[in-house]
Amino acid sequence: MAEIATIALIGGALIDGSGAEPLDNAAILISGQRVEQVAPKDQVRLPRGCQVLDVAGQTVMPGMMDVHVHLNMGEQDLAIPSAGLAPGLADPWPLRGIKAFAYARRALEAGFTTLRDVGDMGHVAVSVRNAINSGIVEGPRVISCGQFLTTTGGHVDLMPLWLRRTDEVSNVADGVDGAVRAVRRQWKMKADWVKFYATGGLMDPEDKQEFSDEEMGALVQEAHSRDMPVCAHCMYAKGTLAALRAGIDSVEHGTDLTEEVVDLMIERGAFLVPTLTAPDVIVTKGLEFGMPHWYIERMKPHLESQLRSFKLALEMGVKIAVGTDAGFNAILHGTSATELAYLVRRGMTPMEAIVAATSTSAALLRKQDQLGTIEPGKLADIIVVDGNPLQDIEVLQDKSKITLVMKEGSIYVNRMARP
């Protein structure tokens, strides 16, 4: 990391994250942690002693965000004996923390300056966040949802009863009192959000609601009373409707949206994090990652349902943010830019996909006053891309083309050619 009082990025094409047309031959002046000035190059007077970076021929844009990752999971888990448990669950806690940090760092290297972890185990992601914020290690900004909240026998009630000690893996909560207690546990551990399972997963055979209406209502009310937003795993319509009526702030996956669901999302101002990458990668690359044939076949109709749901949400104007489900099965950490390509293939323009990964994701995180766009006063989370993502959105997937990564005015990655 290189830190300097004043930095000027000169001559690039600026995509500021707002959706406005790019500003060619731009100058961005960064002072300390924040953007000080944005203007055409010929209108900026550089202060004495500032570091000038010539980015002519490249694109400058806000640091991207992936608001649906699992830092406790990852592809390396597949090579580690799991003692018959789900991949990674047999890892000792120190190893989980080391891997979680490594996964977060991969994202930063790829131009993602902010991550939201939506399913912690043992509050490892909270610890990674704290270590980054304290300057112990270098990484992206991490927003933690704390532990998975599920019910007994629910989708992420992963540990057999004889192995469960203190709900370290998933926080199992039953009844109104249990749901409130589970939220308070996350608040005690200083999680930023709360994440619960409104429905089962795609491999679950039916549209069943995990928490009751009363449990969901109590859970969301308790979280909101402590200024903790709430997201919910929503694979089926029934549980999604119940979660929205309870007041959730974001729908994760949203693979079974109906007009009734979408209308309620718009009415309540809820965001959609569609994670288009996950089912597509499982269907197209699952065999390469050793997934059983039956699993891939069962995913195919859900992939079709997800695409229909995403199209409906896009057409009706739902606020859509970028999340990949990185760490789950074959979705590799550090490859989050694939989600932008999927968004474009499924109907967004490249500019809309970039906005989803920047200013819309910042709004979901309630950090739109600090992040998501490049404008005076905002934190200087900025990347430089050797290419034009408006012409080829897939250029963002090539890490070698992410030539500069800056978070809060400090340069963490510099792949720019030096004289």
C-alpha positions in Angstrom: 0.0 0.0 0.0 1.2 3.5 -0.9 -0.2 6.5 0.9 0.4 10.1 0.0 -1.3 13.4 0.9 -2.5 14.3 -2.6 -2.9 12.2 -5.8 -4.1 13.2 -9.2 -5.5 10.7 -11.8 -5.1 12.5 -15.1 -6.4 11.9 -18.6 -8.7 8.9 -18.2 -12.3 8.4 -19.1 -14.3 8.7 -15.9 -17.4 6.5 -15.2 -18.5 8.1 -11.9 -21.0 5.4 -10.8 -24.0 7.6 -11.0 -25.1 6.4 -14.5 -24.1 9.7 -16.1 -22.2 9.7 -19.4 -18.5 9.2 -19.1 -16.3 12.3 -18.8 -13.4 12.0 -21.2 -9.9 13.3 -20.4 -10.9 13.8 -16.8 -8.9 14.8 -13.7 -9.6 13.4 -10.3 -7.9 15.0 -7.4 -7.7 13.0 -4.2 -6.7 14.6 -0.9 -6.1 12.3 2.0 -9.0 9.8 2.1 -11.4 11.7 0.0 -12.1 13.0 -3.5 -11.4 16.7 -3.6 -12.1 17.7 -7.2 -13.5 16.1 -10.4 -13.3 18.1 -13.6 -12.0 18.1 -17.2 -8.3 17.9 -17.2 -7.8 21.5 -18.5 -9.9 22.9 -15.6 -7.8 21.5 -12.7 -4.8 23.2 -11.2 -2.6 20.6 -9.5 -1.2 21.5 -6.1 2.5 21.5 -5.6 3.9 18.2 -4.6 1.0 16.0 -5.6 1.6 12.6 -7.1 0.4 12.6 -10.7 -0.7 9.3 -12.3 -1.2 9.4 -16.0 -4.2 7.2 -16.8 -4.8 8.3 -20.4 -6.4 5.6 -22.5 -7.8 3.9 -19.4 -11.1 4.0 -17.5 -11.5 5.4 -14.0 -14.5 4.2 -12.0 -15.6 3.6 -8.3 -14.4 0.5 -6.5 -16.9 -2.3 -7.1 -18.9 -4.0 -4.4 -20.0 -7.6 -4.0 -22.7 -7.6 -1.4 -23.2 -11.4 -1.2 -20.1 -13.4 -0.3 -19.2 -16.2 2.1 -15.7 -15.6 3.4 -15.9 -18.7 5.5 -16.3 -20.9 2.4 -14.2 -21.4 -0.7 -13.0 -23.7 -3.4 -10.0 -24.8 -1.5 -12.3 -26.5 1.0 -13.0 -29.2 -1.6 -9.4 -30.5 -1.2 -9.5 -30.6 2.7 -11.0 -33.7 4.4 -14.2 -32.7 6.0 -14.9 -35.6 8.3 -18.2 -36.3 6.5 -19.4 -32.7 7.1 -20.1 -30.0 4.6 -16.9 -28.7 3.0 -14.9 -26.5 5.4 -16.9 -27.3 8.5 -14.1 -29.5 9.8 -11.5 -26.8 9.5 -10.1 -25.4 12.8 -11.1 -21.8 13.5 -7.6 -20.4 12.9 -7.5 -21.9 9.4 -10.9 -20.5 8.6 -9.8 -17.0 9.6 -6.6 -17.2 7.5 -8.6 -18.4 4.5 -11.3 -15.8 5.0 -8.6 -13.0 4.9 -7.0 -14.5 1.8 -10.4 -14.6 0.1 -11.1 -11.0 1.0 -7.7 -9.9 -0.3 -8.4 -11.7 -3.6 -11.5 -9.5 -4.0 -9.5 -6.3 -3.4 -6.9 -7.4 -6.0 -9.8 -7.8 -8.5 -11.1 -4.2 -7.9 -13.8 -4.9 -5.3 -13.2 -2.5 -2.4 -16.3 -3.5 -0.4 -17.7 -6.9 0.5 -20.8 -7.8 2.5 -20.4 -11.3 4.1 -23.9 -12.8 4.3 -23.2 -15.9 6.4 -20.5 -16.1 9.0 -19.3 -19.0 11.1 -17.9 -18.3 14.5 -17.9 -14.6 13.7 -14.8 -15.0 11.5 -15.9 -12.4 9.0 -16.4 -9.9 11.9 -12.8 -10.6 13.0 -11.5 -10.1 9.5 -13.4 -6.8 9.3 -11.9 -5.7 12.6 -8.4 -6.7 11.6 -8.7 -4.7 8.3 -10.2 -1.7 10.1 -7.5 -1.8 12.7 -4.7 -1.8 10.1 -3.4 -5.3 11.2 -3.9 -6.6 7.6 -4.8 -5.0 4.3 -8.1 -5.9 2.6 -11.4 -4.5 1.3 -14.0 -3.0 3.5 -16.0 -5.8 5.0 -19.6 -5.5 6.1 -20.6 -8.5 8.2 -24.1 -10.0 8.6 -22.9 -12.2 11.5 -24.0 -15.8 11.7 -26.6 -17.6 9.6 -29.9 -17.4 11.4 -31.9 -20.6 10.8 -34.4 -22.8 12.5 -34.0 -26.3 13.8 -33.8 -28.6 10.8 -33.6 -25.5 8.5 -31.4 -25.0 5.5 -28.2 -24.1 7.4 -28.8 -26.1 10.5 -25.6 -27.9 9.4 -24.2 -29.6 12.5 -25.6 -32.8 14.0 -26.8 -32.3 17.5 -24.0 -34.3 19.0 -21.4 -32.1 17.5 -23.1 -28.7 18.1 -21.5 -26.9 21.1 -22.5 -23.2 21.1 -24.1 -22.7 17.6 -20.7 -21.6 16.3 -21.6 -22.6 12.7 -25.2 -21.5 12.4 -27.3 -19.7 15.0 -30.4 -21.9 15.3 -33.3 -19.9 16.6 -36.8 -21.2 17.3 -39.8 -19.2 18.5 -40.2 -15.5 19.0 -37.9 -15.4 22.0 -35.3 -17.4 20.2 -35.4 -15.2 17.1 -34.9 -12.1 19.3 -32.1 -13.7 21.2 -30.3 -14.7 18.0 -30.4 -11.1 16.8 -29.0 -9.8 20.1 -26.2 -12.3 19.8 -25.2 -10.8 16.5 -25.5 -7.3 17.9 -23.3 -8.3 20.9 -20.6 -9.5 18.5 -21.0 -6.2 16.5 -22.3 -7.6 13.3 -23.4 -4.9 10.9 -26.4 -6.7 9.4 -28.6 -9.6 10.2 -29.1 -12.5 7.7 -31.8 -15.1 8.1 -33.2 -17.9 6.0 -36.8 -17.1 4.9 -36.9 -20.3 2.8 -34.9 -23.4 2.1 -32.5 -23.7 -0.8 -33.0 -24.8 -4.4 -32.3 -28.4 -3.5 -35.1 -28.4 -1.0 -38.1 -29.9 -2.6 -40.9 -27.5 -1.6 -41.9 -23.9 -1.1 -41.7 -23.9 2.6 -41.3 -21.0 5.0 -38.6 -21.5 7.6 -39.4 -19.0 10.2 -43.1 -18.3 11.1 -44.6 -14.9 10.4 -44.3 -14.1 14.1 -40.7 -15.1 14.3 -39.8 -13.1 11.2 -41.6 -10.0 12.5 -39.8 -10.2 15.9 -36.5 -10.8 14.3 -36.7 -7.9 11.9 -38.1 -5.5 14.5 -35.3 -6.4 17.0 -32.6 -5.9 14.3 -34.1 -2.6 13.1 -34.4 -1.3 16.7 -30.6 -1.7 16.9 -30.0 0.0 13.5 -29.1 -3.3 11.9 -30.5 -3.8 8.4 -31.8 -7.3 7.5 -31.4 -9.5 4.5 -33.0 -12.8 3.8 -32.3 -15.9 1.8 -35.3 -16.1 -0.5 -35.6 -19.0 -2.9 -39.4 -19.4 -3.0 -42.3 -17.0 -3.3 -44.2 -17.9 0.0 -41.3 -17.2 2.3 -40.2 -14.2 0.3 -43.6 -12.6 0.7 -43.5 -13.2 4.4 -40.1 -11.8 4.8 -41.0 -8.7 2.9 -44.1 -8.2 5.0 -41.8 -8.5 8.1 -39.8 -5.6 6.7 -36.5 -7.0 5.3 -34.2 -4.7 3.5 -32.9 -7.0 0.8 -34.0 -10.1 -1.0 -31.1 -12.5 -1.6 -31.3 -14.7 -4.7 -35.0 -14.0 -5.5 -35.3 -17.1 -7.7 -39.1 -17.3 -7.5 -40.4 -13.8 -7.9 -44.0 -13.0 -8.9 -45.7 -9.8 -9.7 -47.1 -9.8 -6.1 -43.6 -10.2 -4.7 -42.1 -7.5 -6.9 -44.9 -5.0 -6.2 -44.2 -5.5 -2.5 -40.5 -5.0 -3.0 -41.1 -1.7 -4.7 -43.6 -0.6 -2.1 -41.2 -1.4 0.7 -38.1 -0.2 -1.0 -36.4 -3.5 -0.8 -33.3 -4.3 -2.9 -32.7 -7.5 -4.9 -29.4 -9.2 -4.9 -30.0 -11.8 -7.7 -26.6 -13.8 -7.6 -27.0 -14.8 -11.2 -23.5 -16.3 -11.2 -24.4 -19.1 -8.8 -26.9 -21.3 -10.6 -25.4 -20.6 -14.0 -21.9 -21.7 -12.9 -23.3 -24.8 -11.2 -25.1 -25.8 -14.4 -22.3 -25.0 -16.9 -19.2 -25.9 -14.8 -20.5 -28.1 -12.0 -19.0 -31.3 -13.4 -15.6 -29.6 -13.6 -15.8 -29.0 -9.8 -16.8 -32.5 -9.0 -20.5 -31.9 -8.4 -22.8 -34.9 -8.9 -24.8 -35.1 -12.1 -28.1 -35.2 -10.2 -27.4 -31.9 -8.4 -26.7 -30.2 -11.7 -29.9 -31.6 -13.2 -32.0 -30.4 -10.3 -30.5 -26.9 -10.7 -31.5 -26.5 -14.3 -35.2 -25.6 -13.8 -34.2 -23.2 -11.0 -31.9 -21.5 -13.4 -34.8 -20.9 -15.7 -36.9 -19.6 -12.8 -34.2 -17.3 -11.7 -33.8 -15.8 -15.2 -37.5 -15.2 -15.4 -37.6 -13.6 -12.0 -34.6 -11.3 -12.8 -36.3 -10.2 -16.0 -39.5 -9.4 -14.1 -37.6 -7.4 -11.4 -35.6 -5.5 -14.0 -38.7 -4.6 -16.1 -40.6 -3.4 -13.1 -37.8 -1.3 -11.7 -36.6 -3.1 -8.6 -33.3 -1.7 -7.1 -30.7 -4.3 -8.1 -27.3 -4.7 -6.4 -24.4 -7.0 -7.2 -23.8 -10.2 -5.3 -22.2 -13.4 -6.4 -22.5 -16.0 -3.6 -18.7 -16.2 -3.8 -17.4 -19.2 -1.8 -20.5 -21.3 -2.4 -19.7 -24.4 -4.5 -17.9 -23.3 -7.7 -18.2 -19.6 -7.3 -14.6 -18.6 -6.7 -13.5 -15.7 -4.6 -11.8 -13.0 -6.6 -14.1 -13.5 -9.7 -16.9 -11.3 -8.6 -16.9 -9.3 -11.9 -18.5 -12.3 -13.6 -21.8 -11.1 -12.1 -21.7 -7.9 -14.1 -21.3 -9.9 -17.3 -24.3 -12.0 -16.3 -26.3 -8.9 -15.6 -25.6 -7.6 -19.1 -26.4 -10.9 -20.7 -29.7 -11.0 -18.9 -30.8 -7.5 -20.0 -28.9 -4.7 -18.3 -26.7 -2.3 -20.2 -23.1 -2.2 -19.2 -23.6 1.1 -17.5 -26.6 -0.2 -15.5 -24.4 -3.2 -14.4 -21.6 -0.8 -13.3 -24.2 1.3 -11.4 -25.5 -1.9 -9.7 -22.0 -2.7 -8.5 -21.3 0.8 -7.3 -23.9 3.3 -6.3 -26.8 0.9 -6.0 -24.8 -1.4 -3.8 -23.7 1.5 -1.7 -27.3 2.5 -1.2 -28.2 -1.0 -0.1 -25.4 -0.8 2.4 -26.7 2.6 3.5 -23.3 4.1 2.6 -24.4 6.2 -0.4 -23.2 9.4 1.3 -19.6 8.0 1.5 -19.3 5.4 -1.3 -20.5 4.3 -4.7 -19.7 7.4 -6.8 -16.6 9.5 -7.6 -17.5 13.0 -6.5 -16.1 15.6 -4.2 -16.4 14.7 -0.5 -16.8 10.9 -1.1 -14.3 8.4 0.1 -11.7 7.7 -2.6 -12.5 4.1 -3.4 -11.3 4.1 -7.0 -10.1 1.6 -9.6 -8.4 2.2 -13.0 -9.2 -0.3 -15.8 -7.1 -0.8 -18.9 -10.0 -0.9 -21.3 -13.6 0.3 -21.7 -16.1 -1.8 -19.7 -18.9 0.0 -21.5 -17.8 -1.6 -24.7 -16.7 -4.9 -23.2 -18.0 -5.6 -19.7 -15.9 -8.7 -19.5 -12.7 -6.6 -19.3 -13.5 -6.3 -15.6 -12.9 -10.0 -15.1 -9.3 -9.7 -16.2 -7.3 -8.9 -13.0 -4.3 -7.8 -15.1 -6.5 -5.1 -16.6 -7.4 -3.6 -13.1 -4.3 -1.5 -13.1 -4.9 0.5 -9.9 -7.0 -0.2 -6.8 -7.4 2.6 -4.3 -9.4 2.4 -1.0 -10.0 5.6 1.0 -7.2 7.4 -0.8 -4.6 4.7 -0.3 -3.2 2.6 -3.2 -3.4 -1.1 -2.5 -2.8 -2.4 -6.0 -0.6 -0.8 -8.7 -0.2 -2.6 -11.9 0.4 0.5 -14.0 3.4 0.5 -16.2 6.2 2.5 -14.6 8.8 4.4 -16.6 
